[in-house]
Amino acid sequence: MKKSFSIITLMAGMLVFSCQQKAEVAETTTYEVVGEVETVPGNYGNILQGEEISSTAEMISQVESSGEFSGKIAGEIKEVCTKKGCWFSMDLPNGETMRVTFKDYGFFLPTNSQGFPIVMEGVATLTETDVETLRHYAEDQGKSKEEVQAITEPERKISFEATGVKIKAKA
C-alpha cells in the first residue's frame, strides 16, 4: 500500500511538472524560423501581454533622460538580417534608425519581413557600436566590400533588445 501510494504520488508530480513546462513553452514562442517564410505575420519570441504601447518618441525621450526604456513600442521593419533574421532596423521619428536584436539570440524574424508593421516588447538603451560590429552588420545586409570597408567610425545610437514581437499584416 505504501509503495503504491509513493508511485502514484511520483507519477502525479511528474504529470503536473510536465504540464507546467508545456504551458510555459506555449506562452513564450509561437514561431521558430530561419530564412524566408510564406506567411510572415505572427508572434515571434515571447507572446506580448497587455495592450499598452508607448510611442517611439516617448521611448527616445526616456532613453535620453535615464539611459533605458522598458516596454512595448510599434513601428515598421525597415531592414532585416539577410542571413537568418537575427536583427532588424526601424526608423525613428528623430530621423535615425534603431537596430533591434533578440534576447539571448533566442528567436529570429523571417528574412522577408521588410515593410511589415511590428509591435515589440523589450529594453532600449543608448549604446556605442564598434567598427567591427558595424562591418559585420553591413555584411549581413549584403553590402559590397567597398561599403563595408568605408565604415571607419563607431556609432552611438539607441538599440533595442526584444523579448517578443508581433508582426502584423500589411495594411
TIFI-851984 format. One record per atom (N, C-alpha, C): atom name; residue number from 1; residue in one letter; y, x, z. Coordinates in Angstrom, 3 decimals, padded with zeros to 6 digits. Last residue first. Layout:
CA|NUM|A|Y|X|Z
...
END
This chain:
N|171|A|046.733|-001.073|-044.255
CA|171|A|047.354|-002.403|-044.450
C|171|A|047.409|-002.776|-045.912
N|170|K|043.581|000.361|-043.496
CA|170|K|044.892|000.465|-044.154
C|170|K|045.418|-000.931|-044.414
N|169|A|042.099|-000.116|-040.265
CA|169|A|042.069|-000.292|-041.723
C|169|A|043.478|-000.144|-042.279
N|168|K|042.283|002.469|-037.745
CA|168|K|042.408|001.097|-038.222
C|168|K|042.326|001.054|-039.746
N|167|I|040.538|004.422|-035.543
CA|167|I|041.140|004.398|-036.866
C|167|I|041.104|002.956|-037.337
N|166|K|040.954|005.400|-032.370
CA|166|K|040.530|004.234|-033.138
C|166|K|041.273|004.285|-034.459
N|165|V|039.767|008.018|-030.255
CA|165|V|040.682|007.488|-031.264
C|165|V|040.065|006.238|-031.893
N|164|G|039.712|010.043|-027.301
CA|164|G|039.177|008.961|-028.115
C|164|G|040.221|008.475|-029.096
N|163|T|040.927|012.219|-026.383
CA|163|T|039.622|011.929|-025.812
C|163|T|038.934|010.815|-026.578
N|162|A|042.934|014.705|-027.957
CA|162|A|042.476|013.320|-027.859
C|162|A|041.098|013.245|-027.212
N|161|E|045.571|016.613|-027.393
CA|161|E|044.120|016.698|-027.265
C|161|E|043.607|015.296|-026.977
N|160|F|048.287|017.636|-029.308
CA|160|F|047.660|016.504|-028.620
C|160|F|046.166|016.743|-028.579
N|159|S|051.304|019.569|-029.210
CA|159|S|049.934|019.344|-029.685
C|159|S|049.308|018.279|-028.796
N|158|I|054.501|020.461|-030.249
CA|158|I|053.706|019.559|-029.416
C|158|I|052.326|019.450|-030.037
N|157|K|055.056|023.988|-030.861
CA|157|K|055.075|022.563|-031.196
C|157|K|054.339|021.765|-030.139
N|156|R|055.752|027.024|-032.138
CA|156|R|055.854|026.280|-030.872
C|156|R|056.061|024.804|-031.201
N|155|E|053.971|029.516|-033.820
CA|155|E|054.631|028.218|-033.933
C|155|E|054.605|027.521|-032.570
N|154|P|054.370|032.955|-034.925
CA|154|P|053.738|031.901|-034.129
C|154|P|054.576|030.623|-034.192
N|153|E|054.608|034.137|-038.310
CA|153|E|055.256|033.842|-037.028
C|153|E|054.458|032.796|-036.252
N|152|T|053.392|034.344|-040.759
CA|152|T|053.642|035.587|-040.023
C|152|T|054.267|035.372|-038.645
N|151|I|051.871|033.248|-043.536
CA|151|I|052.092|032.840|-042.137
C|151|I|052.203|034.108|-041.293
N|150|A|051.115|034.268|-045.927
CA|150|A|052.554|034.067|-045.737
C|150|A|052.879|033.626|-044.301
N|149|Q|048.354|034.155|-046.004
CA|149|Q|048.986|035.435|-045.659
C|149|Q|050.484|035.308|-045.407
N|148|V|048.075|031.481|-046.877
CA|148|V|047.564|031.888|-045.567
C|148|V|048.250|033.176|-045.114
N|147|E|049.153|031.621|-049.448
CA|147|E|049.772|030.743|-048.456
C|147|E|049.337|031.124|-047.043
N|146|E|047.322|033.405|-050.600
CA|146|E|048.745|033.759|-050.530
C|146|E|049.465|032.918|-049.472
N|145|K|044.952|031.974|-050.518
CA|145|K|045.061|033.216|-049.738
C|145|K|046.518|033.618|-049.567
N|144|S|045.709|028.390|-050.300
CA|144|S|045.385|029.624|-051.017
C|144|S|045.530|030.841|-050.104
N|143|K|044.205|025.897|-048.136
CA|143|K|045.348|026.588|-048.726
C|143|K|044.909|027.907|-049.355
N|142|G|042.419|024.240|-046.846
CA|142|G|042.133|024.602|-048.222
C|142|G|043.292|025.310|-048.907
N|141|Q|042.643|023.762|-044.225
CA|141|Q|043.337|022.815|-045.101
C|141|Q|043.068|023.114|-046.567
N|140|D|041.393|025.974|-043.190
CA|140|D|040.719|024.681|-043.052
C|140|D|041.345|023.625|-043.961
N|139|E|043.451|027.818|-043.663
CA|139|E|042.187|027.944|-044.413
C|139|E|041.420|026.624|-044.376
N|138|A|045.252|026.879|-041.754
CA|138|A|045.637|026.852|-043.175
C|138|A|044.394|026.966|-044.063
N|137|Y|043.837|027.429|-039.395
CA|137|Y|044.134|026.040|-039.751
C|137|Y|044.477|025.922|-041.240
N|136|H|043.919|030.236|-039.565
CA|136|H|042.628|029.543|-039.572
C|136|H|042.824|028.082|-039.973
N|135|R|046.654|030.667|-039.291
CA|135|R|045.995|031.039|-040.552
C|135|R|044.639|030.353|-040.681
N|134|L|046.965|029.790|-036.670
CA|134|L|047.669|029.091|-037.751
C|134|L|047.040|029.412|-039.104
N|133|T|045.447|031.765|-035.374
CA|133|T|045.001|030.373|-035.344
C|133|T|045.674|029.564|-036.446
N|132|E|047.054|034.040|-035.931
CA|132|E|045.639|034.000|-036.333
C|132|E|045.113|032.562|-036.381
N|131|V|049.531|033.400|-034.713
CA|131|V|049.423|033.550|-036.168
C|131|V|047.976|033.425|-036.637
N|130|D|049.279|030.926|-032.035
CA|130|D|049.410|032.283|-032.576
C|130|D|049.139|032.303|-034.085
N|129|T|051.209|028.307|-030.865
CA|129|T|050.010|028.653|-031.620
C|129|T|050.221|030.011|-032.276
N|128|E|052.240|027.007|-027.885
CA|128|E|052.564|028.006|-028.892
C|128|E|051.260|028.433|-029.548
N|127|T|052.893|023.594|-026.896
CA|127|T|052.066|024.799|-026.998
C|127|T|052.613|025.758|-028.035
N|126|L|053.325|020.942|-024.847
CA|126|L|054.086|021.851|-025.690
C|126|L|053.320|023.165|-025.719
N|125|T|050.902|018.286|-025.000
CA|125|T|051.576|019.391|-024.329
C|125|T|052.380|020.185|-025.347
N|124|A|049.235|015.220|-024.415
CA|124|A|050.108|016.005|-025.287
C|124|A|050.795|017.076|-024.450
N|123|V|046.067|013.796|-024.060
CA|123|V|047.140|014.542|-023.408
C|123|V|047.902|015.357|-024.445
N|122|G|044.917|010.518|-024.959
CA|122|G|044.687|011.885|-024.549
C|122|G|045.918|012.480|-023.894
N|121|E|044.108|008.288|-027.568
CA|121|E|044.375|008.488|-026.147
C|121|E|044.059|009.931|-025.804
N|120|M|045.382|006.700|-030.526
CA|120|M|044.604|007.721|-029.829
C|120|M|045.036|007.833|-028.389
N|119|V|045.205|004.941|-033.507
CA|119|V|045.629|004.880|-032.115
C|119|V|044.758|005.892|-031.384
N|118|I|046.213|005.107|-036.935
CA|118|I|045.346|005.526|-035.846
C|118|I|046.011|005.265|-034.500
N|117|P|046.009|004.394|-040.450
CA|117|P|046.680|004.263|-039.159
C|117|P|045.693|004.554|-038.032
N|116|F|045.239|006.802|-043.020
CA|116|F|044.832|005.669|-042.199
C|116|F|045.666|005.613|-040.925
N|115|G|045.907|009.134|-044.357
CA|115|G|046.628|007.916|-044.682
C|115|G|046.242|006.701|-043.867
N|114|Q|042.670|010.602|-044.376
CA|114|Q|044.109|010.743|-044.580
C|114|Q|044.719|009.391|-044.929
N|113|S|039.899|010.648|-044.080
CA|113|S|040.656|009.649|-043.312
C|113|S|042.176|009.791|-043.439
N|112|N|037.791|012.239|-045.004
CA|112|N|038.505|011.397|-045.964
C|112|N|039.332|010.324|-045.252
N|111|T|036.465|013.379|-042.949
CA|111|T|037.376|014.244|-043.706
C|111|T|038.156|013.467|-044.755
N|110|P|036.338|011.491|-039.949
CA|110|P|035.917|011.653|-041.339
C|110|P|036.946|012.507|-042.097
N|109|L|036.651|013.486|-036.953
CA|109|L|037.034|012.349|-037.788
C|109|L|036.496|012.558|-039.190
N|108|F|034.480|014.343|-034.178
CA|108|F|035.285|014.669|-035.349
C|108|F|035.668|013.379|-036.064
N|107|F|033.928|015.384|-030.771
CA|107|F|033.764|014.461|-031.891
C|107|F|034.695|014.897|-033.008
N|106|G|034.253|017.495|-028.946
CA|106|G|033.198|016.519|-028.736
C|106|G|032.981|015.511|-029.843
N|105|Y|035.753|019.624|-028.288
CA|105|Y|035.168|019.639|-029.629
C|105|Y|034.055|018.591|-029.703
N|104|D|036.965|019.037|-025.874
CA|104|D|035.678|019.745|-025.844
C|104|D|034.973|019.779|-027.195
N|103|K|038.923|016.650|-027.452
CA|103|K|038.488|017.236|-026.192
C|103|K|037.073|017.798|-026.295
N|102|F|040.300|017.503|-030.558
CA|102|F|039.446|016.599|-029.814
C|102|F|038.829|017.301|-028.619
N|101|T|043.719|017.679|-031.763
CA|101|T|042.352|018.183|-031.661
C|101|T|041.576|017.243|-030.744
N|100|V|046.463|017.336|-033.796
CA|100|V|045.622|016.645|-032.834
C|100|V|044.222|017.251|-032.910
N|99|R|049.714|018.523|-034.343
CA|99|R|048.282|018.734|-034.553
C|99|R|047.525|018.057|-033.424
N|98|M|052.546|016.989|-035.665
CA|98|M|051.789|017.299|-034.458
C|98|M|050.326|017.453|-034.834
N|97|T|055.589|017.832|-037.347
CA|97|T|054.227|017.311|-037.363
C|97|T|053.537|017.750|-036.084
N|96|E|059.040|016.691|-037.142
CA|96|E|057.965|017.676|-037.027
C|96|E|056.609|017.004|-037.219
N|95|G|060.859|014.625|-037.104
CA|95|G|060.726|015.393|-038.333
C|95|G|059.641|016.458|-038.298
N|94|N|060.802|013.037|-034.905
CA|94|N|061.814|014.101|-034.895
C|94|N|061.705|015.004|-036.126
N|93|P|058.619|011.322|-035.138
CA|93|P|059.939|010.813|-035.520
C|93|P|061.043|011.872|-035.516
N|92|L|055.881|013.140|-036.676
CA|92|L|056.593|012.633|-035.510
C|92|L|057.991|012.186|-035.922
N|91|D|052.822|012.904|-038.531
CA|91|D|054.267|013.091|-038.479
C|91|D|054.828|012.479|-037.206
N|90|M|049.764|014.579|-037.731
CA|90|M|050.523|013.356|-037.955
C|90|M|052.008|013.670|-037.823
N|89|S|046.591|016.098|-038.453
CA|89|S|048.014|016.167|-038.142
C|89|S|048.653|014.817|-038.422
N|88|F|043.402|016.855|-036.945
CA|88|F|044.243|016.203|-037.942
C|88|F|045.692|016.377|-037.530
N|87|W|040.173|018.450|-036.616
CA|87|W|041.571|018.238|-036.217
C|87|W|042.245|017.410|-037.290
N|86|C|037.633|018.395|-037.681
CA|86|C|037.771|018.817|-036.277
C|86|C|039.211|018.787|-035.776
N|85|G|036.513|017.794|-040.177
CA|85|G|037.291|016.779|-039.477
C|85|G|037.549|017.105|-038.023
N|84|K|035.251|019.862|-041.521
CA|84|K|034.421|018.888|-040.814
C|84|K|035.204|017.870|-040.001
N|83|K|036.994|020.918|-043.599
CA|83|K|035.636|021.431|-043.382
C|83|K|034.745|020.432|-042.655
N|82|T|039.524|019.870|-043.657
CA|82|T|038.646|019.566|-044.783
C|82|T|037.218|020.059|-044.585
N|81|C|041.263|018.267|-041.178
CA|81|C|040.479|019.475|-041.462
C|81|C|039.467|019.131|-042.555
N|80|V|043.739|016.143|-042.570
CA|80|V|042.527|016.288|-041.769
C|80|V|041.868|017.607|-042.151
N|79|E|047.077|014.821|-042.439
CA|79|E|046.085|015.751|-042.995
C|79|E|044.910|015.831|-042.043
N|78|K|047.974|012.286|-041.303
CA|78|K|048.616|012.944|-042.449
C|78|K|047.618|013.856|-043.159
N|77|I|047.391|009.222|-039.918
CA|77|I|046.763|010.506|-040.185
C|77|I|047.393|011.109|-041.446
N|76|E|049.930|007.726|-038.012
CA|76|E|049.161|007.732|-039.254
C|76|E|048.629|009.137|-039.485
N|75|G|049.958|006.258|-034.728
CA|75|G|050.583|006.944|-035.845
C|75|G|049.747|006.788|-037.090
N|74|A|050.295|005.774|-031.189
CA|74|A|049.817|005.345|-032.507
C|74|A|050.563|006.124|-033.574
N|73|I|049.049|006.719|-027.934
CA|73|I|050.098|006.623|-028.949
C|73|I|049.456|006.180|-030.261
N|72|K|048.344|006.704|-024.468
CA|72|K|047.977|006.311|-025.826
C|72|K|049.213|006.269|-026.704
N|71|G|048.389|009.509|-022.141
CA|71|G|048.396|008.104|-022.511
C|71|G|047.964|007.880|-023.937
N|70|S|050.422|011.974|-020.814
CA|70|S|049.061|011.414|-020.836
C|70|S|049.163|009.945|-021.179
N|69|F|052.309|014.844|-021.463
CA|69|F|052.236|013.393|-021.590
C|69|F|050.768|013.001|-021.579
N|68|E|054.262|017.632|-020.303
CA|68|E|052.988|016.979|-020.584
C|68|E|053.160|015.465|-020.667
N|67|G|056.755|018.671|-019.736
CA|67|G|055.737|019.578|-020.270
C|67|G|054.427|018.926|-020.647
N|66|S|058.896|017.107|-018.972
CA|66|S|057.938|017.506|-017.930
C|66|S|056.840|018.450|-018.418
N|65|S|060.599|016.910|-021.254
CA|65|S|061.150|016.924|-019.899
C|65|S|060.170|017.451|-018.849
N|64|E|058.985|017.042|-023.527
CA|64|E|060.136|017.932|-023.437
C|64|E|060.693|018.011|-022.022
N|63|V|057.166|015.000|-022.941
CA|63|V|056.685|016.382|-023.082
C|63|V|057.846|017.361|-022.931
N|62|Q|058.903|012.770|-022.931
CA|62|Q|058.180|013.148|-021.712
C|62|Q|057.674|014.583|-021.788
N|61|S|059.801|012.768|-025.608
CA|61|S|060.750|012.858|-024.501
C|61|S|060.068|013.326|-023.221
N|60|I|057.374|012.383|-026.985
CA|60|I|058.168|013.592|-027.193
C|60|I|059.114|013.813|-026.024
N|59|M|056.656|009.800|-026.031
CA|59|M|055.788|010.948|-025.794
C|59|M|056.576|012.246|-025.909
N|58|E|058.752|008.251|-027.059
CA|58|E|058.562|008.347|-025.600
C|58|E|057.706|009.555|-025.247
N|57|A|058.182|008.607|-029.781
CA|57|A|059.468|009.076|-029.254
C|57|A|059.400|009.217|-027.730
N|56|T|055.770|007.309|-030.035
CA|56|T|055.762|008.772|-030.179
C|56|T|057.081|009.351|-029.686
N|55|S|055.352|004.815|-027.469
CA|55|S|055.862|005.253|-028.772
C|55|S|055.801|006.779|-028.840
N|54|S|052.260|003.862|-025.902
CA|54|S|053.613|004.428|-025.841
C|54|S|054.054|004.809|-027.246
N|53|I|050.438|000.972|-025.427
CA|53|I|050.601|002.125|-026.306
C|53|I|052.055|002.584|-026.207
N|52|E|048.163|-001.017|-023.726
CA|52|E|049.452|-000.331|-023.635
C|52|E|049.481|000.942|-024.484
N|51|E|045.651|-002.194|-023.656
CA|51|E|046.491|-002.442|-024.829
C|51|E|047.770|-001.612|-024.854
N|50|G|042.348|-000.976|-022.710
CA|50|G|043.697|-001.488|-022.481
C|50|G|044.503|-001.556|-023.759
N|49|Q|040.568|001.880|-023.895
CA|49|Q|040.640|000.730|-022.990
C|49|Q|042.096|000.296|-022.845
N|48|L|038.769|003.275|-026.578
CA|48|L|040.054|003.068|-025.930
C|48|L|040.029|001.788|-025.106
N|47|I|035.855|005.144|-026.260
CA|47|I|036.412|003.868|-026.691
C|47|I|037.676|003.615|-025.893
N|46|N|035.755|008.604|-027.053
CA|46|N|035.780|007.538|-026.052
C|46|N|036.397|006.274|-026.640
N|45|G|034.829|009.163|-030.491
CA|45|G|035.044|009.652|-029.136
C|45|G|034.995|008.498|-028.156
N|44|Y|036.053|006.630|-032.546
CA|44|Y|035.508|007.992|-032.515
C|44|Y|035.832|008.569|-031.146
N|43|N|035.774|003.502|-034.155
CA|43|N|036.034|004.267|-032.934
C|43|N|035.339|005.615|-033.002
N|42|G|037.160|002.701|-037.437
CA|42|G|036.199|002.609|-036.343
C|42|G|036.635|003.444|-035.165
N|41|P|037.447|003.238|-040.979
CA|41|P|037.899|002.603|-039.741
C|41|P|036.782|002.495|-038.705
N|40|V|035.741|004.335|-043.153
CA|40|V|036.492|005.189|-042.222
C|40|V|036.887|004.470|-040.935
N|39|T|032.874|004.122|-044.813
CA|39|T|033.770|003.249|-044.065
C|39|T|034.453|004.065|-042.979
N|38|E|031.675|006.421|-045.910
CA|38|E|032.029|005.289|-046.763
C|38|E|033.057|004.384|-046.101
N|37|V|032.866|009.723|-045.066
CA|37|V|032.078|008.519|-044.792
C|37|V|032.535|007.411|-045.723
N|36|E|032.693|013.316|-045.106
CA|36|E|033.196|012.044|-045.605
C|36|E|032.262|010.909|-045.210
N|35|G|032.206|015.249|-042.070
CA|35|G|032.376|015.083|-043.505
C|35|G|032.926|013.717|-043.861
N|34|V|030.377|014.144|-039.499
CA|34|V|030.918|015.395|-040.012
C|34|V|030.986|015.210|-041.516
N|33|V|030.351|011.827|-036.776
CA|33|V|030.330|012.159|-038.193
C|33|V|030.810|013.578|-038.415
N|32|E|029.494|009.489|-034.711
CA|32|E|029.429|010.940|-034.713
C|32|E|029.263|011.338|-036.169
N|31|Y|030.864|006.671|-033.142
CA|31|Y|030.529|007.351|-034.385
C|31|Y|030.465|008.850|-034.149
N|30|T|031.209|005.877|-030.557
CA|30|T|030.633|004.913|-031.479
C|30|T|030.238|005.557|-032.797
N|29|T|031.143|006.764|-027.157
CA|29|T|031.226|007.163|-028.558
C|29|T|030.577|006.123|-029.451
N|28|T|031.213|005.597|-024.598
CA|28|T|032.006|006.777|-024.887
C|28|T|032.063|007.174|-026.351
N|27|E|029.598|003.424|-024.119
CA|27|E|031.016|003.274|-023.867
C|27|E|031.833|004.473|-024.315
N|26|A|027.027|004.330|-024.656
CA|26|A|027.554|003.253|-025.480
C|26|A|029.057|003.096|-025.299
N|25|V|026.771|006.206|-022.589
CA|25|V|026.803|006.659|-023.972
C|25|V|027.423|005.584|-024.862
N|24|E|026.689|004.492|-020.348
CA|24|E|027.744|005.489|-020.494
C|24|E|027.870|005.953|-021.937
N|23|A|024.339|003.057|-020.840
CA|23|A|025.614|002.347|-020.825
C|23|A|026.766|003.320|-021.001
N|22|K|022.429|005.064|-020.550
CA|22|K|022.589|004.419|-021.848
C|22|K|023.924|003.691|-021.922
N|21|Q|022.713|005.625|-017.810
CA|21|Q|023.028|006.650|-018.799
C|21|Q|023.236|006.031|-020.170
N|20|Q|021.846|003.207|-016.679
CA|20|Q|023.216|003.669|-016.462
C|20|Q|023.597|004.715|-017.500
N|19|C|019.179|003.164|-017.474
CA|19|C|020.084|002.131|-017.972
C|19|C|021.533|002.558|-017.801
N|18|S|018.157|005.332|-016.013
CA|18|S|018.144|005.385|-017.483
C|18|S|019.069|004.326|-018.077
N|17|F|018.542|004.401|-013.356
CA|17|F|019.207|005.621|-013.829
C|17|F|019.247|005.667|-015.352
N|16|V|016.849|002.147|-013.314
CA|16|V|018.284|001.992|-013.057
C|16|V|019.037|003.195|-013.607
N|15|L|014.371|003.423|-013.836
CA|15|L|014.876|002.377|-014.721
C|15|L|016.390|002.201|-014.553
N|14|M|014.105|005.116|-011.634
CA|14|M|014.178|005.693|-012.977
C|14|M|014.755|004.677|-013.961
N|13|G|013.945|003.180|-009.571
CA|13|G|015.034|004.156|-009.596
C|13|G|015.201|004.773|-010.974
N|12|A|011.543|001.934|-010.270
CA|12|A|012.786|001.155|-010.263
C|12|A|013.992|002.085|-010.326
N|11|M|009.757|004.080|-009.881
CA|11|M|009.922|003.503|-011.214
C|11|M|011.217|002.690|-011.307
N|10|L|010.040|004.470|-007.095
CA|10|L|010.342|005.549|-008.036
C|10|L|010.593|004.998|-009.432
N|9|T|009.115|002.000|-006.155
CA|9|T|010.484|002.440|-005.851
C|9|T|010.919|003.527|-006.828
N|8|I|006.465|002.096|-007.052
CA|8|I|007.360|001.031|-007.520
C|8|I|008.811|001.427|-007.296
N|7|I|005.531|004.302|-005.577
CA|7|I|005.506|004.337|-007.042
C|7|I|006.463|003.292|-007.605
N|6|S|005.826|003.358|-002.957
CA|6|S|006.527|004.578|-003.397
C|6|S|006.612|004.645|-004.915
N|5|F|004.074|001.169|-002.976
CA|5|F|005.499|000.946|-002.730
C|5|F|006.317|002.150|-003.207
N|4|S|001.648|002.514|-003.379
CA|4|S|002.117|001.560|-004.386
C|4|S|003.613|001.313|-004.229
N|3|K|001.483|003.946|-000.948
CA|3|K|001.531|004.663|-002.220
C|3|K|002.072|003.752|-003.328
N|2|K|001.243|001.885|000.875
CA|2|K|002.386|002.780|000.975
C|2|K|002.575|003.535|-000.341
N|1|M|-001.187|000.834|000.000
CA|1|M|000.000|000.000|000.000
C|1|M|001.252|000.880|000.000
END
